[in-house]
Amino acid sequence: MKLTLFLSGLVAVLLAGSLLTGPAGFGPSEALAALLRGEGEATVLVMREIRLPRAVLGLLTGASLGLAGAAMQGWLRNPLAEPGLIGVSPMASLGAVLALQSGLVAAFAPALPLAALGGAGLAVVLLFLLSGPRGDTLTVILAGVALSALAGALMSLVLNLSPNPFAASEIVFWLMGSLADRSMEHVWLAAPVMVAGALALAGAGRGLDALSLGEDVARSLGVSPRGLRRRVVFGVAALAGAATSVAGGIGFVGLVVPHLLRRATGGRPSALLLPSALGGAAVILAADLATRLILPERDLKLGVLTALIGAPFFIHMILTLRKQSQ
């Protein structure tokens, strides 16, 4: 309870910081008056059309990635699991890349997140077709790895054959991940999918706790491993796909955040879900604030910053697990 309250307060502070930070040059009181009461035409435009969507998407994206990561680690009983393991994020990125390369985005701006969501949906269909109705956990993982490899190869092919250097540059920058230049349209497109994924995982806590004792014990407690697999895969796919559709490629959040909070929650998968969602939101909001403060004139990408922070931590995790196994 204390951890949840602390993380909720931290998220609230970072959300306020995201709303009040920017190069526009007006103070907090003026910013809040514009956001809440609509005072000042130019200030209202900045607050409601630029900062508010960015802050809300930071909150939703971080919460989605943190929650998806906790569910994946609980389902696979592996602290090194992360949402991209089932191939949804790469397939969502492939959909966005095709929308950028084909020029659909220039004609219809929401085509990019819609194409990414379509790629995530296709990934789920292919995942279940490849793994089969009775596929075990290992089969699902192998199917996810195959989809990730295929999506990566096709994205490289698109970049390789792209006749337009401007489109190729736009693709590369989008793949780095960012919350800049997003609108409320992105929020309304992604939020329902994220809510559906969160609701699916919210009901999986008891099954994840039972599964941590082994599949045979879970069955004896009335939990169907096959039904739990469908619920977790759908929830993680919805969360990770929607996050990728609006923010691009942002890695390591779903891996690092649950791992950091696991000890504080007693190691129970169900107890880790909500704190991981709050922790993921805090990490993304903090990282997005950092991109605006460290190199504001160079447009430092959010995905680059999270990778720079997450990769060393990932290496530390591997070394720690290696020492424990010796």
C-alpha positions as CSV (number, residue, x, y, z in Angstrom):
1,M,0.0,0.0,0.0
2,K,2.8,2.4,0.9
3,L,4.6,1.6,-2.3
4,T,1.5,2.3,-4.4
5,L,0.8,5.6,-2.6
6,F,4.5,6.7,-3.1
7,L,4.4,5.8,-6.8
8,S,1.1,7.5,-7.3
9,G,2.5,10.7,-5.7
10,L,5.6,10.5,-7.8
11,V,3.5,10.1,-11.0
12,A,1.4,13.1,-10.0
13,V,4.5,15.2,-9.5
14,L,6.1,14.1,-12.8
15,L,2.8,14.7,-14.6
16,A,2.6,18.2,-13.3
17,G,6.3,18.7,-14.2
18,S,5.6,17.5,-17.8
19,L,2.7,20.0,-18.1
20,L,4.6,22.9,-16.7
21,T,8.0,22.3,-18.6
22,G,8.7,23.7,-22.0
23,P,10.3,26.5,-24.0
24,A,7.2,28.7,-24.2
25,G,8.3,31.1,-21.5
26,F,5.2,31.4,-19.3
27,G,5.0,30.6,-15.6
28,P,3.1,27.9,-13.7
29,S,0.1,30.1,-12.7
30,E,-0.4,31.2,-16.3
31,A,0.0,27.7,-17.6
32,L,-2.6,26.3,-15.1
33,A,-5.0,29.2,-15.9
34,A,-4.8,28.4,-19.6
35,L,-5.2,24.6,-19.0
36,L,-8.1,24.8,-16.5
37,R,-9.9,28.0,-17.4
38,G,-8.9,28.6,-21.0
39,E,-7.3,32.0,-20.3
40,G,-4.9,33.3,-23.0
41,E,-5.3,32.1,-26.6
42,A,-1.7,31.4,-27.3
43,T,-1.1,29.8,-23.9
44,V,-4.2,27.6,-24.2
45,L,-3.0,26.4,-27.6
46,V,0.4,25.3,-26.1
47,M,-1.1,23.8,-23.0
48,R,-4.1,21.9,-24.5
49,E,-2.7,21.0,-27.9
50,I,1.0,20.3,-27.2
51,R,1.8,19.7,-23.5
52,L,-1.4,18.0,-22.4
53,P,-1.4,15.2,-25.1
54,R,2.4,14.7,-24.5
55,A,1.9,14.3,-20.7
56,V,-1.1,12.0,-21.0
57,L,0.6,9.8,-23.6
58,G,3.6,9.6,-21.3
59,L,1.5,8.4,-18.5
60,L,-0.5,5.9,-20.6
61,T,2.6,4.6,-22.5
62,G,4.7,4.1,-19.4
63,A,1.8,2.5,-17.5
64,S,1.1,0.1,-20.4
65,L,4.8,-1.0,-20.8
66,G,5.3,-1.4,-17.1
67,L,2.1,-3.5,-16.7
68,A,2.8,-5.6,-19.8
69,G,6.3,-6.3,-18.5
70,A,5.1,-7.4,-15.1
71,A,2.5,-9.7,-16.7
72,M,5.0,-11.3,-19.0
73,Q,7.5,-11.9,-16.2
74,G,4.8,-13.4,-14.1
75,W,3.5,-15.6,-16.9
76,L,6.9,-16.9,-18.0
77,R,8.2,-16.9,-14.4
78,N,11.4,-15.2,-15.7
79,P,12.6,-11.8,-14.5
80,L,14.3,-11.2,-17.9
81,A,11.0,-11.4,-19.9
82,E,9.7,-8.2,-21.5
83,P,6.7,-7.3,-23.7
84,G,8.5,-7.4,-27.0
85,L,9.2,-11.1,-26.6
86,I,6.0,-12.1,-28.3
87,G,6.7,-10.0,-31.4
88,V,3.9,-7.5,-31.1
89,S,6.0,-4.3,-30.8
90,P,8.1,-5.1,-33.9
91,M,5.0,-5.9,-35.9
92,A,3.4,-2.6,-34.7
93,S,6.6,-0.8,-35.8
94,L,6.4,-2.5,-39.2
95,G,2.9,-1.3,-39.7
96,A,4.0,2.3,-38.9
97,V,7.0,2.0,-41.2
98,L,4.8,0.9,-44.1
99,A,2.4,3.8,-43.4
100,L,5.3,6.3,-43.5
101,Q,6.9,4.8,-46.6
102,S,3.7,4.6,-48.6
103,G,2.9,8.2,-47.9
104,L,-0.4,7.5,-46.1
105,V,0.7,9.6,-43.2
106,A,1.1,12.7,-45.4
107,A,-2.5,12.3,-46.6
108,F,-4.1,11.2,-43.3
109,A,-2.1,11.8,-40.1
110,P,-3.8,9.2,-37.9
111,A,-2.8,6.5,-40.5
112,L,0.5,6.0,-38.6
113,P,-1.0,4.9,-35.2
114,L,-3.8,3.1,-37.0
115,A,-1.3,1.1,-39.1
116,A,0.8,0.3,-36.0
117,L,-2.3,-0.9,-34.2
118,G,-3.1,-3.0,-37.3
119,G,0.4,-4.5,-37.2
120,A,-0.1,-5.4,-33.5
121,G,-3.4,-7.0,-34.3
122,L,-1.9,-9.0,-37.1
123,A,0.9,-10.1,-34.8
124,V,-1.7,-11.6,-32.3
125,V,-3.5,-13.5,-35.1
126,L,-0.2,-14.9,-36.4
127,L,1.0,-15.7,-32.9
128,F,-2.0,-17.9,-32.2
129,L,-1.9,-19.5,-35.6
130,L,1.7,-20.4,-35.3
131,S,1.5,-21.6,-31.7
132,G,-1.8,-23.5,-32.2
133,P,-4.7,-23.8,-29.8
134,R,-2.7,-26.1,-27.5
135,G,0.7,-24.5,-27.9
136,D,2.8,-24.4,-24.7
137,T,4.7,-21.4,-23.4
138,L,7.9,-22.3,-25.3
139,T,5.9,-22.5,-28.6
140,V,4.5,-19.0,-28.0
141,I,7.9,-17.6,-27.3
142,L,9.4,-19.2,-30.5
143,A,6.5,-17.8,-32.5
144,G,7.1,-14.4,-31.0
145,V,10.8,-14.6,-31.9
146,A,10.0,-15.6,-35.4
147,L,7.6,-12.6,-35.8
148,S,10.2,-10.2,-34.4
149,A,12.8,-11.5,-36.8
150,L,10.4,-11.2,-39.8
151,A,9.3,-7.7,-38.8
152,G,12.9,-6.6,-38.4
153,A,13.9,-8.0,-41.7
154,L,10.9,-6.4,-43.5
155,M,11.7,-3.0,-41.9
156,S,15.3,-3.3,-43.0
157,L,14.1,-4.2,-46.5
158,V,11.9,-1.1,-46.6
159,L,14.7,1.1,-45.6
160,N,17.1,-0.5,-48.0
161,L,14.8,-0.1,-51.0
162,S,13.4,3.3,-50.0
163,P,13.8,5.8,-53.0
164,N,13.0,8.7,-50.7
165,P,15.7,9.7,-48.3
166,F,13.3,12.0,-46.4
167,A,10.9,9.1,-45.8
168,A,13.8,6.9,-44.7
169,S,15.0,9.6,-42.3
170,E,11.4,10.0,-40.9
171,I,11.2,6.2,-40.4
172,V,14.5,6.1,-38.5
173,F,13.6,8.9,-36.2
174,W,10.1,7.4,-35.5
175,L,11.7,4.1,-34.6
176,M,13.8,5.9,-32.0
177,G,10.7,6.6,-30.0
178,S,9.3,10.0,-28.9
179,L,6.2,11.7,-27.4
180,A,6.9,15.0,-29.2
181,D,4.3,16.4,-31.7
182,R,1.5,14.2,-30.6
183,S,-2.1,15.3,-30.4
184,M,-5.2,14.3,-28.5
185,E,-6.1,12.2,-31.6
186,H,-3.3,9.9,-30.6
187,V,-4.7,9.7,-27.0
188,W,-8.2,8.8,-28.2
189,L,-6.9,6.2,-30.6
190,A,-4.6,4.4,-28.1
191,A,-6.4,4.8,-24.8
192,P,-9.3,2.4,-25.5
193,V,-6.9,-0.3,-26.6
194,M,-4.7,0.2,-23.5
195,V,-7.8,0.1,-21.2
196,A,-8.9,-3.2,-22.8
197,G,-5.4,-4.6,-22.3
198,A,-5.2,-3.4,-18.7
199,L,-8.7,-4.9,-17.9
200,A,-7.6,-8.3,-19.4
201,L,-4.5,-8.4,-17.2
202,A,-6.3,-7.1,-14.1
203,G,-8.2,-10.3,-14.0
204,A,-5.1,-12.5,-14.5
205,G,-3.5,-11.8,-11.1
206,R,-4.9,-14.9,-9.3
207,G,-3.9,-17.1,-12.3
208,L,-0.4,-15.7,-12.3
209,D,0.0,-16.3,-8.6
210,A,-1.1,-19.9,-9.0
211,L,1.1,-20.4,-12.0
212,S,4.2,-19.3,-10.0
213,L,3.8,-22.6,-8.1
214,G,3.8,-24.6,-11.3
215,E,1.3,-25.6,-14.0
216,D,0.1,-28.7,-12.1
217,V,-0.6,-26.7,-8.9
218,A,-2.3,-24.1,-11.0
219,R,-4.6,-26.7,-12.5
220,S,-5.4,-28.1,-9.1
221,L,-6.4,-24.6,-8.0
222,G,-8.8,-24.3,-10.9
223,V,-6.7,-22.2,-13.1
224,S,-6.5,-23.1,-16.8
225,P,-2.9,-22.4,-18.1
226,R,-4.3,-22.2,-21.7
227,G,-7.0,-19.7,-20.8
228,L,-4.4,-17.7,-18.8
229,R,-2.1,-17.7,-21.8
230,R,-4.8,-16.3,-24.0
231,R,-5.6,-13.6,-21.5
232,V,-2.0,-12.6,-20.9
233,V,-1.1,-12.6,-24.6
234,F,-4.1,-10.5,-25.5
235,G,-3.5,-8.0,-22.7
236,V,0.2,-7.6,-23.4
237,A,-0.4,-7.3,-27.1
238,A,-3.0,-4.6,-26.6
239,L,-0.8,-2.6,-24.2
240,A,2.5,-2.9,-26.1
241,G,0.9,-2.5,-29.5
242,A,-0.9,0.7,-28.5
243,A,2.1,2.1,-26.7
244,T,4.3,1.5,-29.8
245,S,1.6,3.0,-32.1
246,V,1.8,6.4,-30.5
247,A,5.3,6.5,-29.1
248,G,7.5,4.4,-31.4
249,G,10.1,2.1,-30.2
250,I,10.7,2.5,-26.4
251,G,12.6,-0.4,-24.9
252,F,13.7,-1.7,-21.4
253,V,10.8,-0.1,-19.4
254,G,8.8,-3.3,-19.3
255,L,11.9,-5.2,-18.3
256,V,13.6,-2.9,-15.8
257,V,10.6,-1.5,-13.8
258,P,9.0,-4.8,-12.7
259,H,12.5,-6.1,-11.8
260,L,13.2,-3.1,-9.6
261,L,9.8,-3.3,-7.8
262,R,9.6,-7.1,-7.4
263,R,11.4,-7.3,-4.0
264,A,9.2,-4.5,-2.6
265,T,6.0,-6.4,-3.5
266,G,7.1,-9.7,-2.0
267,G,7.6,-11.4,-5.4
268,R,3.9,-12.1,-5.9
269,P,3.0,-11.5,-9.6
270,S,-0.5,-10.1,-8.8
271,A,1.0,-7.6,-6.3
272,L,3.5,-6.4,-8.9
273,L,1.0,-5.4,-11.6
274,L,-0.3,-2.1,-10.3
275,P,3.1,-0.9,-8.9
276,S,4.7,-1.7,-12.2
277,A,2.1,0.3,-14.1
278,L,2.8,3.3,-11.9
279,G,6.5,2.8,-12.0
280,G,6.5,2.6,-15.8
281,A,4.5,5.8,-16.0
282,A,6.9,7.5,-13.7
283,V,9.9,6.3,-15.7
284,I,8.5,7.5,-19.0
285,L,7.4,10.9,-17.7
286,A,10.8,11.4,-16.1
287,A,12.6,10.4,-19.2
288,D,10.5,12.6,-21.4
289,L,11.2,15.5,-19.0
290,A,14.9,14.7,-19.3
291,T,14.8,14.8,-23.1
292,R,13.4,18.4,-22.9
293,L,15.9,19.5,-20.3
294,I,19.2,17.9,-21.4
295,L,19.3,18.8,-25.1
296,P,16.2,20.8,-25.9
297,E,17.6,22.1,-29.2
298,R,18.6,18.7,-30.5
299,D,15.4,16.7,-30.0
300,L,16.9,13.9,-28.0
301,K,14.7,10.8,-28.6
302,L,12.9,9.2,-25.7
303,G,13.7,5.6,-26.9
304,V,17.4,6.5,-27.1
305,L,17.4,7.7,-23.5
306,T,15.6,4.7,-22.1
307,A,18.0,2.4,-23.9
308,L,21.0,4.3,-22.6
309,I,19.7,3.9,-19.0
310,G,18.2,0.4,-19.5
311,A,21.0,-1.4,-21.3
312,P,23.6,-1.1,-18.4
313,F,20.9,-2.2,-15.9
314,F,20.1,-5.2,-18.1
315,I,23.8,-6.1,-18.1
316,H,23.9,-5.8,-14.4
317,M,20.9,-8.1,-14.0
318,I,22.6,-10.7,-16.2
319,L,25.8,-10.6,-14.2
320,T,23.8,-10.8,-10.9
321,L,21.9,-13.9,-12.1
322,R,25.2,-15.5,-13.3
323,K,26.7,-15.0,-9.9
324,Q,23.6,-16.5,-8.2
325,S,23.8,-19.6,-10.4
326,Q,27.4,-20.3,-9.6
